[in-house]
Amino acid sequence: MKSISLYQLNNQIKSHLSDAFSDEIWVVAEISELRQTQTGHCYLELIEKDENTDQITAKARATIWAYTFRMLHPYFKTSTGQTLSSGIKVLIKVSVEFQEIYGYSLNIKDIDPTYTLGDMARRKKEVIEKLKQEGVFDMNRDLLFPEIPKTIALISSPTAAGYEDFVDQLENNSQGYKFHHKLFPAIMQGNQAEASIIESLEKIYAYEDIFDVVVIIRGGGSSSDLNCFDTYALAQNIAQFPIPIISGIGHERDESVVDMVANVKVKTPTAAAEFLIDCFDECEAYHEGLQESFIAGVQDILTESSDRLQMLSQKFTPQVRQILANKTNQLDMARQSIIASGKSLLRNSKHQLQSFSFDIKLNSKHLLDMEQMNLNQFILKQRNVSRRFFNKHKHQLELFEQSAKYADPENILKKGYTLTLSQGKIVKDASQLKEDDIIETKFAKGSVESQVKQIKK
C-alpha cells in the first residue's frame, strides 16, 4: 500500500493553496476574538454566522503582524471612531497561508473601514425598525415624566468618573433640593455590558413603586465602548420599562438606540443631574406663579367687595334708621305688656305651688313608709338565701380541698411513685429523651441524678 508522510501531505496542501490563492483577496468576516501581544502582533479569530439562525458556519485564524498593525489600527480607529474589537464586521484584504506545523491561517494586509461603518449603521437601522414593528419604540418616551422626580434608580459603574460627577452635582445643588438615589452597579462597556445593564433593570423592576425615574449614565468613551447601547435586547428592555428612563451615556457625536427609546436623552451624566434639578426649578417657579396669581386675585376680590359694601352702606343707611326706630317703639310696647302679664302669672303660679307643696308632702310620707316596709322584708329574705348559698358551697369547697390533698405530688410520692424530670420539666414520654441526657428522679424523700444509656420505645 502506497503512503506519504504527514509532512508531505501538508506540503502538498501548501503548494495547492499557494497556486489557488496566489493573489491577495478581500474577505468579509466578523471578529470573534482579538489578542495583541507585547511584541505588537495581533492574533484574531474570524467567524461567519448564518443570518437566520445566528449559528457559526465558518471559522479561521488570522494574524496582523506588528509592522502592519501599527499602520492599520490608527487608520481604522480614526475612520470609524472605534478600535478593532470582537463583535464587529470587517472587510479585510488577506493572503492565504499554510504552515506544515501551524496549519491554515490568514495574513491580514489591509482593512476597509467604510464597510464596518456601513455594517454598524445597517445593524442600528435594523434594530430601530424591529422595535417600531413590534410597537415598543415609543413606549418609554410616551410615559408621563414625574413633576418632581425625588427617588432615582441609578445604573452606572460605581468607579466611573461620570457617576461621581452626577452624585456631586445632584447633592450639592445651589437650591438645596433633596434627592434620594440608589445605585444599581453595572458594567457600562464591552461585551458584558448589555447583560449587566438588563440585570440591573430587572432588579429595579422589583421595586418599581419606589422609584420615580431611572438614570443610566457613564463617562465618555470611544464608539466601540458604546456599541452595547445599540443592541436590540437592551433597547427593547428600556423601551418597555414601566418607569421613565433618562439616558446620559456621554456620547455627544452619535445618537444611540438607547438614546432614541429613552424618555429623556441628555449628553453627559452632569447634564442628567442638571435636568433633574431643573425639574424642581420649573415646579417651584410654577407654584410661585400660582401663589402670586392667587394673592392678586384675592386682593382684587377684596377691593371690589369693599367698594360694593361702601355703596350699599350709603344707600341703605336712612332706611335702616327708620326701621330701627319703628322696631324700637314696638319693643317698648311689647316689654310693658310682658311685664304686666308676668306679674299676673306669677301671682297665680304662687297659689298653685302652695297647694301642690302640701299634696306632695302627704303623698311622699305615705310612699316612704311603704318602701321602708318593702325594703325590710327584702333584706330578711336575702339573708336567708345567702345563708343557704354559703352553706352549700362551703361543703363543696371542703370536698375540693380533700381531693387536692389526695392529688398532691408529695402524697403520690409517699405511696411509692416517683417523678422523672429533664431540665426541670416532667418527662411524660421516653421520646422526649435521648442517650446521655441527665435526668433527675424524685422520691418521697430525696432525689437522684442519672444518665440515660438506652431508650426503649
C-alpha positions as CSV (number, residue, x, y, z in Angstrom):
1,M,0.0,0.0,0.0
2,K,1.5,3.3,-1.1
3,S,1.6,6.1,1.6
4,I,3.1,9.5,2.3
5,S,4.2,11.3,5.4
6,L,2.1,13.9,7.2
7,Y,4.7,16.5,6.3
8,Q,4.5,15.5,2.7
9,L,0.7,15.8,2.8
10,N,0.8,19.3,4.4
11,N,3.5,20.4,2.0
12,Q,1.2,19.3,-0.9
13,I,-1.7,21.2,0.6
14,K,0.5,24.3,1.0
15,S,1.6,24.0,-2.6
16,H,-2.0,23.7,-3.9
17,L,-3.2,26.7,-1.7
18,S,-0.3,28.8,-3.0
19,D,-1.3,28.0,-6.6
20,A,-5.0,28.6,-5.9
21,F,-4.6,31.8,-3.9
22,S,-1.5,33.3,-5.4
23,D,-3.1,36.8,-5.1
24,E,-4.4,38.7,-2.1
25,I,-8.2,38.7,-1.7
26,W,-10.8,40.8,0.1
27,V,-12.8,38.8,2.7
28,V,-15.9,39.8,4.8
29,A,-15.9,38.3,8.4
30,E,-16.8,39.0,12.0
31,I,-14.1,39.3,14.6
32,S,-14.8,36.7,17.3
33,E,-11.6,37.0,19.4
34,L,-8.7,39.5,19.3
35,R,-5.5,39.4,21.2
36,Q,-2.4,41.8,20.9
37,T,0.9,40.6,22.2
38,Q,3.7,42.6,23.9
39,T,5.7,42.4,20.7
40,G,2.9,44.2,18.8
41,H,1.5,41.3,16.8
42,C,-2.3,40.9,16.7
43,Y,-3.9,37.5,16.6
44,L,-7.6,37.1,15.7
45,E,-10.3,34.5,15.3
46,L,-12.6,35.3,12.4
47,I,-16.1,33.8,12.0
48,E,-19.2,33.9,9.8
49,K,-22.7,33.3,11.1
50,D,-25.9,32.3,9.4
51,E,-28.2,35.3,9.2
52,N,-31.3,33.4,10.2
53,T,-30.1,31.0,12.9
54,D,-27.0,33.0,14.1
55,Q,-25.0,29.7,14.0
56,I,-21.3,29.8,13.1
57,T,-20.9,28.5,9.6
58,A,-17.1,29.2,9.1
59,K,-14.1,30.0,11.3
60,A,-10.4,30.9,10.6
61,R,-7.3,32.1,12.4
62,A,-5.8,35.4,11.3
63,T,-2.7,37.5,12.0
64,I,-1.8,41.1,11.7
65,W,1.9,41.4,12.1
66,A,3.3,44.2,14.2
67,Y,4.6,46.4,11.4
68,T,1.2,46.2,9.6
69,F,-0.9,46.6,12.8
70,R,0.9,49.9,13.7
71,M,-0.5,51.4,10.5
72,L,-3.9,49.7,10.2
73,H,-5.2,50.2,13.7
74,P,-4.8,54.0,13.9
75,Y,-6.3,54.3,10.4
76,F,-9.3,52.1,11.3
77,K,-9.9,54.0,14.6
78,T,-9.7,57.4,13.0
79,S,-12.1,56.4,10.3
80,T,-14.7,54.6,12.4
81,G,-14.3,56.1,15.8
82,Q,-13.7,52.7,17.4
83,T,-11.0,50.2,17.9
84,L,-10.7,46.8,16.4
85,S,-12.6,44.6,18.8
86,S,-14.7,41.4,18.9
87,G,-18.3,41.5,17.6
88,I,-17.7,43.9,14.7
89,K,-17.7,43.0,11.0
90,V,-14.8,43.9,8.8
91,L,-13.8,43.8,5.2
92,I,-10.1,42.8,5.1
93,K,-7.5,42.1,2.4
94,V,-5.7,38.8,3.2
95,S,-3.2,36.4,1.9
96,V,-4.0,32.7,2.4
97,E,-1.1,30.9,4.1
98,F,-0.5,27.3,5.2
99,Q,2.3,26.2,7.5
100,E,3.2,22.5,7.8
101,I,3.1,22.8,11.6
102,Y,0.5,25.5,12.3
103,G,-1.9,24.8,9.5
104,Y,-4.2,27.2,7.7
105,S,-4.4,30.9,8.6
106,L,-5.0,34.3,7.0
107,N,-2.4,37.1,7.0
108,I,-4.3,40.5,7.1
109,K,-2.6,43.1,4.9
110,D,-5.3,45.9,4.7
111,I,-8.8,46.8,6.0
112,D,-11.7,48.9,4.6
113,P,-13.2,50.9,7.4
114,T,-16.1,52.1,5.3
115,Y,-17.6,48.6,5.2
116,T,-17.6,48.4,9.1
117,L,-19.2,51.8,9.3
118,G,-21.9,50.7,6.8
119,D,-22.5,47.4,8.7
120,M,-22.8,49.3,12.1
121,A,-25.3,51.7,10.5
122,R,-27.2,48.7,9.0
123,R,-27.4,46.9,12.3
124,K,-28.5,50.0,14.1
125,K,-31.2,50.6,11.4
126,E,-32.5,47.0,11.7
127,V,-32.8,47.3,15.5
128,I,-34.8,50.6,15.2
129,E,-37.1,49.1,12.5
130,K,-37.7,45.9,14.5
131,L,-38.6,47.9,17.7
132,K,-41.0,50.0,15.6
133,Q,-42.6,47.0,14.0
134,E,-43.2,45.5,17.5
135,G,-44.8,48.7,18.6
136,V,-42.5,49.3,21.5
137,F,-40.2,52.0,20.2
138,D,-42.1,54.9,21.8
139,M,-43.4,53.2,24.9
140,N,-41.0,54.6,27.4
141,R,-40.9,58.0,25.7
142,D,-44.7,58.2,26.0
143,L,-44.7,57.7,29.8
144,L,-45.6,60.8,31.8
145,F,-42.5,62.2,33.4
146,P,-43.0,62.9,37.1
147,E,-43.4,66.6,38.1
148,I,-40.9,66.2,41.0
149,P,-38.5,63.2,40.5
150,K,-37.3,62.7,44.0
151,T,-36.4,58.9,44.1
152,I,-33.9,57.9,41.5
153,A,-32.7,54.4,40.5
154,L,-29.1,54.9,39.1
155,I,-27.4,52.4,36.7
156,S,-23.7,53.1,36.4
157,S,-20.3,51.7,37.2
158,P,-19.5,52.7,40.8
159,T,-15.9,53.6,39.9
160,A,-16.8,55.8,36.9
161,A,-16.0,59.5,37.0
162,G,-19.4,60.2,35.4
163,Y,-21.1,58.6,38.4
164,E,-19.2,60.8,40.9
165,D,-19.9,63.9,38.8
166,F,-23.6,63.0,38.7
167,V,-23.9,62.5,42.5
168,D,-21.8,65.6,43.3
169,Q,-24.0,67.8,41.0
170,L,-27.2,66.3,42.5
171,E,-26.3,66.5,46.2
172,N,-24.6,69.9,46.1
173,N,-27.2,71.8,44.1
174,S,-27.3,75.5,45.0
175,Q,-31.1,75.4,45.7
176,G,-30.7,72.8,48.4
177,Y,-33.1,70.3,46.8
178,K,-33.1,66.9,48.4
179,F,-32.9,63.8,46.2
180,H,-32.9,60.1,47.2
181,H,-30.8,57.9,44.8
182,K,-29.9,54.2,44.9
183,L,-27.0,52.8,42.8
184,F,-27.5,49.5,40.9
185,P,-24.0,48.7,39.7
186,A,-23.4,47.5,36.1
187,I,-20.7,47.1,33.6
188,M,-21.1,50.0,31.2
189,Q,-18.9,49.0,28.2
190,G,-17.7,45.9,26.4
191,N,-19.4,42.6,25.6
192,Q,-20.8,42.1,29.1
193,A,-22.4,45.5,29.4
194,E,-25.7,44.5,27.7
195,A,-26.5,41.6,30.1
196,S,-25.2,43.6,33.1
197,I,-27.5,46.6,32.5
198,I,-30.5,44.4,31.8
199,E,-29.9,42.6,35.1
200,S,-29.9,46.0,36.9
201,L,-33.1,46.9,35.2
202,E,-34.7,43.7,36.4
203,K,-33.6,44.5,40.0
204,I,-35.2,48.0,39.7
205,Y,-38.4,46.5,38.3
206,A,-38.9,44.6,41.5
207,Y,-39.2,48.0,43.3
208,E,-40.9,50.0,40.6
209,D,-43.4,51.5,43.1
210,I,-40.5,53.1,45.0
211,F,-38.6,54.9,42.2
212,D,-39.8,57.9,40.1
213,V,-37.2,57.7,37.4
214,V,-34.2,55.5,36.2
215,V,-31.0,57.2,35.1
216,I,-28.4,55.4,33.0
217,I,-25.1,57.2,33.0
218,R,-21.4,56.6,32.1
219,G,-18.5,58.8,31.1
220,G,-17.2,59.4,27.7
221,G,-15.5,56.8,25.6
222,S,-14.8,55.5,22.1
223,S,-17.6,54.4,19.7
224,S,-16.7,50.7,20.3
225,D,-17.2,51.1,24.0
226,L,-20.7,52.3,23.3
227,N,-21.8,49.6,20.9
228,C,-23.7,47.9,23.7
229,F,-26.2,50.8,23.6
230,D,-27.2,49.9,20.1
231,T,-28.2,46.3,20.8
232,Y,-31.7,45.1,20.3
233,A,-32.1,43.3,23.7
234,L,-31.1,46.4,25.8
235,A,-33.1,48.8,23.7
236,Q,-36.2,46.5,23.9
237,N,-35.9,46.3,27.7
238,I,-35.5,50.1,28.1
239,A,-38.4,50.8,25.6
240,Q,-40.8,48.7,27.6
241,F,-39.7,49.6,31.1
242,P,-42.6,51.0,33.1
243,I,-40.6,53.8,34.7
244,P,-39.3,56.9,32.7
245,I,-35.6,56.5,31.8
246,I,-33.0,59.2,31.4
247,S,-30.1,58.4,29.1
248,G,-26.9,60.2,29.9
249,I,-24.2,57.9,28.5
250,G,-21.7,60.7,27.5
251,H,-21.8,60.1,23.7
252,E,-22.1,63.5,22.1
253,R,-21.2,62.7,18.4
254,D,-23.8,60.0,17.7
255,E,-27.2,59.1,19.0
256,S,-27.5,55.5,20.2
257,V,-30.7,53.4,20.0
258,V,-30.9,53.6,23.8
259,D,-31.0,57.5,23.5
260,M,-33.8,57.1,21.0
261,V,-36.1,54.9,23.1
262,A,-35.4,56.6,26.5
263,N,-37.9,59.0,27.9
264,V,-35.3,61.8,28.2
265,K,-31.9,62.0,26.4
266,V,-29.0,64.2,27.7
267,K,-25.4,64.3,26.6
268,T,-23.5,63.7,29.9
269,P,-24.0,62.5,33.5
270,T,-23.7,66.1,34.7
271,A,-26.4,67.1,32.3
272,A,-28.7,64.4,33.7
273,A,-28.3,65.8,37.2
274,E,-28.9,69.3,35.9
275,F,-32.1,68.1,34.2
276,L,-33.4,66.7,37.4
277,I,-32.6,69.9,39.3
278,D,-34.3,71.9,36.5
279,C,-37.5,69.8,37.1
280,F,-37.6,71.1,40.7
281,D,-36.8,74.7,39.5
282,E,-39.7,74.6,37.0
283,C,-42.1,73.1,39.6
284,E,-41.1,75.8,42.1
285,A,-41.5,78.6,39.6
286,Y,-44.9,77.2,38.6
287,H,-46.1,77.1,42.2
288,E,-44.7,80.6,42.9
289,G,-46.6,81.8,39.8
290,L,-49.8,80.2,41.2
291,Q,-49.2,81.8,44.6
292,E,-48.7,85.2,43.1
293,S,-51.9,84.8,40.9
294,F,-53.9,83.7,43.9
295,I,-52.8,86.6,46.1
296,A,-53.5,89.1,43.3
297,G,-56.9,87.5,42.7
298,V,-57.9,87.7,46.4
299,Q,-56.8,91.3,46.6
300,D,-58.9,92.2,43.6
301,I,-61.9,90.4,45.1
302,L,-61.4,92.2,48.5
303,T,-61.1,95.6,46.9
304,E,-64.2,95.0,44.7
305,S,-66.2,93.8,47.7
306,S,-65.1,96.7,49.9
307,D,-66.3,99.2,47.3
308,R,-69.6,97.5,46.9
309,L,-70.2,97.4,50.7
310,Q,-69.5,101.1,50.9
311,M,-72.0,101.9,48.2
312,L,-74.7,99.7,49.8
313,S,-74.0,101.3,53.2
314,Q,-74.6,104.8,51.8
315,K,-77.7,103.7,50.1
316,F,-79.5,101.8,52.9
317,T,-78.4,103.8,56.0
318,P,-81.6,106.1,56.1
319,Q,-83.9,103.1,55.6
320,V,-82.2,101.2,58.3
321,R,-82.5,104.1,60.7
322,Q,-86.3,104.3,60.1
323,I,-86.7,100.5,60.5
324,L,-84.8,100.6,63.8
325,A,-86.9,103.4,65.2
326,N,-90.2,101.6,64.4
327,K,-88.8,98.3,65.9
328,T,-87.7,100.2,69.0
329,N,-91.3,101.5,69.6
330,Q,-92.7,98.1,69.1
331,L,-90.3,96.6,71.5
332,D,-91.2,99.1,74.2
333,M,-94.8,98.3,73.9
334,A,-94.2,94.6,73.9
335,R,-92.0,95.0,77.0
336,Q,-94.7,96.8,79.0
337,S,-97.3,94.2,78.0
338,I,-94.9,91.3,79.0
339,I,-94.2,92.9,82.4
340,A,-98.0,93.2,83.2
341,S,-98.7,89.6,82.1
342,G,-95.8,88.3,84.0
343,K,-96.9,89.8,87.3
344,S,-100.3,88.3,87.0
345,L,-98.9,84.9,86.0
346,L,-96.5,84.9,89.0
347,R,-99.4,85.5,91.4
348,N,-101.5,82.6,90.1
349,S,-98.5,80.3,90.0
350,K,-97.5,81.1,93.6
351,H,-101.0,80.0,94.8
352,Q,-100.9,76.8,92.8
353,L,-97.4,75.9,94.1
354,Q,-98.5,76.2,97.7
355,S,-101.3,73.8,97.0
356,F,-99.0,71.4,95.2
357,S,-96.5,71.5,98.0
358,F,-99.0,70.4,100.7
359,D,-100.2,67.5,98.5
360,I,-96.6,66.4,97.8
361,K,-95.7,66.3,101.5
362,L,-98.6,64.0,102.3
363,N,-98.0,61.6,99.4
364,S,-94.3,61.5,99.9
365,K,-94.6,60.4,103.6
366,H,-97.0,57.6,102.7
367,L,-94.7,56.4,99.9
368,L,-91.6,56.4,102.1
369,D,-93.4,54.3,104.8
370,M,-94.4,51.7,102.2
371,E,-91.0,51.5,100.6
372,Q,-89.3,51.1,104.1
373,M,-91.6,48.2,104.9
374,N,-90.8,46.5,101.5
375,L,-87.1,47.0,102.0
376,N,-87.1,45.4,105.4
377,Q,-88.9,42.3,104.0
378,F,-86.4,42.1,101.1
379,I,-83.4,42.3,103.4
380,L,-84.8,39.5,105.6
381,K,-85.4,37.3,102.5
382,Q,-81.9,37.9,101.1
383,R,-80.2,37.0,104.4
384,N,-81.9,33.6,104.4
385,V,-81.0,33.0,100.7
386,S,-77.4,34.0,101.3
387,R,-77.0,31.7,104.3
388,R,-78.2,28.7,102.4
389,F,-75.9,29.6,99.4
390,F,-72.8,29.9,101.5
391,N,-73.5,26.7,103.5
392,K,-73.9,24.7,100.3
393,H,-70.7,26.0,98.7
394,K,-68.7,25.6,101.9
395,H,-69.4,21.9,101.8
396,Q,-68.2,21.7,98.1
397,L,-65.0,23.6,99.0
398,E,-64.3,21.1,101.7
399,L,-64.7,18.2,99.2
400,F,-62.4,20.0,96.7
401,E,-59.7,20.6,99.4
402,Q,-59.7,16.9,100.3
403,S,-59.4,15.9,96.6
404,A,-56.5,18.3,96.2
405,K,-54.7,16.8,99.1
406,Y,-55.0,13.3,97.6
407,A,-53.6,14.6,94.2
408,D,-50.7,16.4,95.9
409,P,-47.3,15.1,94.4
410,E,-45.9,14.6,97.9
411,N,-48.7,12.2,98.8
412,I,-48.2,10.4,95.5
413,L,-44.5,10.1,96.2
414,K,-45.2,8.7,99.7
415,K,-47.2,5.9,98.0
416,G,-44.0,4.7,96.3
417,Y,-44.3,6.6,93.0
418,T,-41.5,8.7,91.6
419,L,-41.2,11.8,89.3
420,T,-38.7,12.0,86.4
421,L,-37.5,15.5,85.3
422,S,-35.3,16.6,82.4
423,Q,-34.0,20.2,82.6
424,G,-36.6,21.0,85.3
425,K,-39.6,19.6,83.2
426,I,-41.6,16.4,84.0
427,V,-40.9,13.7,81.4
428,K,-44.1,12.0,80.3
429,D,-42.8,10.2,77.2
430,A,-39.5,8.4,76.6
431,S,-39.3,10.1,73.2
432,Q,-38.6,13.3,75.0
433,L,-35.2,11.9,76.0
434,K,-32.0,11.0,74.1
435,E,-29.0,9.0,75.1
436,D,-26.5,10.6,77.5
437,D,-29.2,13.1,78.8
438,I,-29.0,13.8,82.6
439,I,-32.4,13.2,84.3
440,E,-33.5,13.7,87.9
441,T,-35.7,11.1,89.8
442,K,-37.6,12.5,92.8
443,F,-38.7,10.1,95.7
444,A,-40.8,10.9,98.7
445,K,-37.5,11.5,100.5
446,G,-34.7,12.9,98.4
447,S,-33.8,12.6,94.7
448,V,-31.1,11.1,92.4
449,E,-29.5,12.2,89.1
450,S,-29.0,9.6,86.3
451,Q,-27.6,9.4,82.8
452,V,-29.6,7.8,80.0
453,K,-27.8,4.9,78.5
454,Q,-30.6,3.3,76.4
455,I,-34.1,4.2,75.4
456,K,-36.7,1.6,74.8
457,K,-39.7,2.8,72.8
